[in-house]
Amino acid sequence: MSFQTQDVKPKKLLGYPLTTKQEVLVNYLVPSIGACILYIFLFSSEVGLVHRHFANWHKTLAWWSLAIMYLPAVVSNITILSCSELWPERKFGGKKNLLWLCQKTAQHFFFPISSLWRFAERIFWSIEAYRSEDEESKQLAIQNATTPRTIELYMFLQAFLHSLPQILFQLYLLMRHSHTTDKQTAHSQFMSIIFNLTKLAITVTYYQRFKTQKLAGAQYPWYKSNKYQKDPNLSEVILRKKPKLKANLIARSTKGISDVSDNKIEEDLYERPVNRRSSDLYLEPDIRGTYLPPYSSRVPSMIHQLRRMSRYRVRTSISEGTTSSAQPDFNIRRVLFIKGLPEDDLAGKLISFCWWSAFLLARILAILAFQYFYPVQVLYILVSHFILTLAILCYDAKSNSFTRSKVLFFLFVCYIYLFCIIEFKIKFKKAKFIYYGFFTLVYLENFVMCLVWWYGDLEYVEEEFWFKYMFNIIVICSLFSFVSMVFYMTVNKPDKVIVGQVVL
């Protein structure tokens, strides 16, 4: 049996339905071409910046800039190689493992070539989908265009381990050495900041509510290729070494309670996401190539089956000791609906991109301007923000055992939350409270930091036009991001949809 990916891309734009060709153009071809062009300009600006630092005999700055470029590739390669489930063979050594190790290492060492190859693959299959006349050929081309690749993990990490540090580093150099930096180097730094900010804003836009969108069928663009395997006798993707146990358990439980549920146990039961804490960490998501459907069509979990069987036995024992007129009604059950968030259409993504671009620029400038006058106090603010975020994550995971990978993941997420917030591998239980609380806290921090140095160092600010310009940019970007966010929440944000239900 072939496994098809689920098409969860929006089929409307501003409420108007799209034709088949328009859907491919808006959701696949235009984003692929735009991402490829952005990456080319970004990489070119970084190479030009490193060249200018070397030309000015600033070798330390050049090597730091180059190290920032390679940081996400190194982290991505280490993450992939450290996952045993990704290796072709379980045993140590072997020809396949050696070839796979060399392939992944070379892929990340020459990350520009691998990234451009991935973009070319997307563009090619998007064009094929646009040219296809029949629906089957179109779906096959879309499946090939969206097939997960491990290099996608580098593209995600690039935003937070390359673009964000590079923006901070180059803006710091411009502020500290604005009078001694030559014009060509300043232009290279400025172009690097612009393209890196664009890359960062696009990534945050894509992942801002991704965990909730994942319930509706969205999938991460990378995967663990050997985590799941296909069974030709079943229509579902099952876990390794557990097909017989799970199939027998489902058969026995369905047979044992057929009188209660009218042989509809597999239609009523789903995995219970409410039992999964929001901080549960999965290094890699479900595979898109071997599609694992959302909650509404998954095989019920063994634990859930056992619970239902035990409830049936208890109810049966009670009913045997009562009269027929006092028989309990087995059909009375509480239903909990599972809701997912559809992906934004192109208009919603553009508004969200404007919102995040202005918000990130204001946040970065506010931190760097305050750091220029108060380098110690800014550490107190950032460390307090970091500890607060870490405490919330640890409190949410208090009943779970902490592993090394989870601790590193929490530290990485807290670093991201210093500047923005994304629902990445963490499902927010109270999304509105968390988002409103985060933006209120960040706007308050920015406002306080700007007022402190604006009024505390007024004489120095009046002498340097740079700080007046920066203060105005922070205020304008803060207002623009707030207006864009309100507009997105009230007009462009899609409504949640029911993707499944849990029978309690």
N, C-alpha and C positions, 0 to 999 in steps of 0.2 A: 504493500500500500504506500502510496506517495503522501508525503506530509506537506501541506501547503501552508504558507504564512497567511495570517489574517490581515486583511486590508482595513486598517483602522484610521486611515487618513481622512480628513474632512472632505465631504463631497459637496459642500456648499461654500460660498464666499459671500459674506455679508447677508446671509439668508437666502441667496439666490442659488439654485442648483447648478452644478457644473456638468458639462458633457464629459464623455469619456476622455477625449483628447485634452480638454481644458483641465480636467482633474490631474492627468499625468503631467501636464505643463506646469501647473501651479504647485503640486505637491512633490514632484520628483525632479523634473528637468531644470527648472529655474533655481531651486535650492542647491542642486549639485553643481551647476555652473558657477553660481555665486560663491559657494564655499571654495571651489577650486581657484577662482580668481583672487579671493581674499588670501588664501594660503600662499599663492605665488607672490603677491605684493608683500605679505608679512615676512616671508623668508628672505625676499630680496632686500627689504629694509633692514633686517637683522644682519645680513652679510655686509651691506654697505656701512652699517654702524660699526661693526667690528673692524672693518677696513679703515675707517676714519680714526678710530682709536689707535690702531697700529701706526697709521701714517703720522699721527701726532706724538708718537713715542709714549703713549699711555698704555703700555703693555699690560699693566695690572687690570685696568678697566676693560681692555679688550678680552683678556682671558676670563674675567668675571662675566662679561656679556656672553661669551661663547659657552661657558659652563651653564648658564641659565638656559641657553638654547637646548643643550643636551640633557638637562635634568629630567624632563618628563619622559624622554625615551629610555633613560636608565631606570627610572622607577617603574615604568611599564614593563620593561624586560625582566626586572627582578620579580615583580608581582606575578608575571606569567610563568617564569621558570620555577618559582617557589611553590606553585600549585601542582601537586602530584597528579591530580585528576586530568590535567591537560596533556601529560606525557603519553605517547603512543603505547608504550609497554610499561607494565607495572614493575617488572623486575629491573634491577639496577644494571645499567650498561645496555648493550645491544646496539645494533646498527641503526635501527629506526630511531631510537632515542638520541643517538649521536647526530644523525642527520637533522632531526627536529631541533635540537639544541643549536646547531650551527645556523639553521634557517632563521630561527627567531632572533638570534643574536645579530646576524647580518641584517635582518629586516629592521631592527631598531637602531643599529649603528648607522645605516644609510636611510634614516627615517624620512628625509625629503623625497627620495625615490619611491619608497613604499607608500607614502601619503599621496603623491601624485598618481601612482598606479591605482590606488583605491578610488580617487576622484575620477580618473579616466574610466574605470569600470562602472561607476555609478552613471556617468554621463552617457556612456555607450548603451547601457541597457535601458536608460530612461528614453533615449532617442528611439530604441527599438520598440518600447512600449507605446510611444507616441505614434509611430508609424504602423503599428499593428492594427489590422482591421477587425479580427475576431477577438472575443473576450478571452479565450484560452491562451492565445499567444501573448496578449497583453499581461495577463496575470503571471505567466511564466517569466516574462521580461522583468516585471516588477519584483518578483521573487529573487531573481538573480541580482537585481540592483540593490536590494535590501538584505542580501545574505550577510550575516555577521562576519566580521573579520577582527582578529586580535589587534590589528594596528589601530582600530577605532578607540581602544583604550588609551593609546598615546595621544590621539586627537582630543580626547576629553581632558586628560591630565595637562595637556599643553596650555589650556586656558588658565589653570590655577598654579601650575608649577613653572610656567614660562612667561605667559603674557602678564599676569599680575605682578610677579617679582620684577620683570623688566620695566613695567610702567613705574613702579616705585623707585627703582634704581636710577633710571634715566631722568625722572623728574627731580630726584634728589641732586643729581649732578648738575642739572640746569639751574636749580636754585642756589647751590653752593658756589658754582663756578660760572655764573652767567656772564661775568665781565671778561673772563679769560678764555672762554670757549669760542673757537672760530665759527664763522657763519655756516660753512658746509657741515661741520659736526653737529651744530645746533639743529640744522634742518634734518639731518639723519636721525637725531634723537626725537625730534618732533614727529616725523613720519613713523618711527617705531612705536611711539606712544599711541598714535591714532589707530594704527592697524591692530596693535595688541588690545587696545580698549574695545575695538569692534569685535575681535575674536572672543574676548571675555564676555561681552554683553550677549552675543549670540549663544554661547554655551549656557549661560545662566537662563536665558529665555527658554531654551530647549528643555532644561532640567528643573525648572522652578517648581513644577508639580508632577514630576515624572512618576513617582511612586504611586500616586493616585491614578494617573493615566495608565499605569501598567495594569491596574485592575480591569481596565476597559480594553486591554489587548495590546497596548504599546510594549515594545521590547527594546532592551538595551542593544546597541549596535555591535557589541562584542559578546563572546560566550565561551563556555567550557566545552570544547568539541567532544570530549570523551565522558562528560558527566552523565549523559543519557544515551540510551541505545534504543534501536528500533526493534520491535517484535512484529514480524509479518502477520502473526495470528491475531493481533489486537489492533484496535483503532486508536489507541492512546499511546503516549510516550511514557514508559515506566522506568522506575529506578533500577540501576544495575543490581543483579543477583537477587531481586525480590519479586519477579513476576509470578512464580508459582504460588508463593505464600499469599500474595495479595489477591490473586485470582481465586484461590481456594477459599480464602476468608470471605470475599465478597459473595461467592456462590453459596457458602453455608449460611451466611447472615441473611441473604435474600430469601433463601428457602425457608429458614426458620421463622421469619416474621412476615411471610407472604399474606397471612390472614389479617394482619393489622394494617398493612400499607398497600394492599392490592397490587403487589409486585411492582411498586413504583419507588422502591427505596433508592435506586440509582438516579431517579429524576428529582428526588426531594432533598438528597443529602449532598452537601458540599464541604470542602475543607473550611474550617472555621478560622477566618482571619482575625476574629476578635480575640482568639487565644494567643495570637502572635503579637508580641510587644513591638512597639514602634521602633525600637532600637535593634531588632533582629538584623544581623548582618549576613549577607550572602555575597561572597566574593564576586561571583558572576551570576547574571540572571538566567532566565529560561532561554532556550535556544530558539532562534527564529528559523534557522534552517530545518531543525526537527521540531516543529511547532508544538508547544505545550499550551493548550487552550486556557482561557481564563477560568475563574471559579465556577461559572455557570455550566461547564461541561467537563470538569475534572472527575476522575474516579475518586470516590469518597475515601478518606483516610482510615487506616486500620483502627486508630484510637476512637474515632467517631463511630465506627461500626460497633466496636465493643461497648461503647457507652449506650448506644441505642439498644443493643441486645440485652444489656443488664437492666435497662429501664423496662423492657418488655417483660423480662422474667419477674421483676418486682410487681408490675401491674397485674400479671397473670396470677401470681400467688395471692394478691389481694382479692382479685375477682373470684377466685375459687372459694373463698371463705365468706362470700356475700351472696345475697339472693340475686336472681336474675334481673329483678327490677332495679337493683342498685349497681348494675354493671357500669364501670367507668367508660366514658366516651373516649376511645383511643384517637379519634379524629381531631380532638381539640389540641392544637399545638401552636406554640408561639413562633412566629416567623420573623427573622431578622434579615432585612434586605441589605445586600452589599452594593455599594454605589461606586462607580468609577467616573473619572473625568475625561471626556473626549479631548482629543488634541485640538489646539487652536487652529483656526483657518489662517490664511496668509495675512489678512488684515489684522487679526488679533496678535499675530507674531510681530508684525511691524510696530504696532502700538506698544507691545511689551518690550521690544528691543529699544525703542526710544526712551521708555521709562527706565530700563536698567542702565542704558548708556549714561543718561544724565545722573542717575543715582550713584553709580560707581565713580564717575568723575568727581562729583561733589564730595563723596566719602574719601577718596584718595587725596584730593587737594586739601581737605580739612585736616586730615592726619598729618600730611607733610608740612603744611604751613604751621601747625601747632608744634610740630617737632623741631622746626627751625628755631623757634624761640625757647621752647621748653622741652629739651630732648629727654629729660628724666621723667617729667610728669606725663608725657605721652605714653611712656611704657606702663605707668600705673593704670592709665585708662584702658589700654589694650589688654593688659594682663587681667584686669578685673572683668572685662568683657569676655575674655577667653575662659576664665575660671567659671563665670556664671553659666556660660553655654555648656561647659564640660560637666558642671554639677547637675544641670537639667538632664543631660544625656545619661549620666551615671544613676541618677534617681530613677529614671524611667527603666533602666536595665538592672535594678537592684536585685531582682530575683534570678537573674541569669549569671552564669559563670563568665568571668572575664578571661578572654584569651589574648594572646599577643597581637593577633591580627585585629581583634575588635578594639583594643586599646589604641593601636596605630590608626585605625579608621576613625575613632572618636577624635583623636588629635588632629587628623587631617580635616575632618568636618568642622571642628572648632576654629581652625585657621581660616576656612572658607567663610564662616559666619562672622568673622571680623569685618568683612566687606559686603557680603551678600548672603542670601539664604536660598537653598535649593532643597528639594525633597528627594535626595539621592540615597537610595537603599534604606531610607528611614521614612516610615509612614506616620505622618502627624495625626494624632488622635483628635486634637482640637486645632485644626488648621487656622481658623480665623483668629483665635486667641494668640497663637504663636506668631503669625504673620503681622498682625497689628501690634503686638508687643515688640517684635523685632524692629519694625520701622519707627515706632515711637521712640524706642531706645536710641537708635542710630541717629535720627533727626535731632534728638535732644543732645547727644554727644557732639554732633557737628556744630550745633548752635552754640553750645557752651564753649567749645574750643575756639571757634571763630571770634566770639565776643571777648574772650580773655586776651588773645594777642592783638586784637584790633584796638581795644582801649588801653591795654597794659603797655603796649609799645607803639603808641601813636606817633611819636617823633620819628622813630626809625621807619615806620610805615610811610609817612609823608615824604621821606626822602627817596624811597624806592617805588617806582610806578608798578613794579611787578606784583607787590602785595595788594595794592588797590585793585589791580586787575584780577588777581586770584580771589579776593573777597567777593567781588561782583559776580565772578563765574560760579562760586559756591552757592551764593544766594539764588541766582537765576536757575542753575541746574537743580537745586533743591525744590524750588517752586514748580519747575517744569516736570520733574519726576513725580511729584505729588499729583499734579493735574493729570498727567498721563496714566498714573496708577488708578486714580478715581475713574477716569474715562474707560479704562480697560475693565475694571471691576463692574461697572454699571452697564456697559454696552457690549464689549467684545468677549468677555469671559463666558465660555460655554457652560450650560447647566449640567449637573451630574446626571448620570443615567444608571438605572438598576442593571447590574450585570449578573446577579445571582442572588440566592437566598440561603439562609441557614435555618433549618427546622430545629427548634430547641425543645 
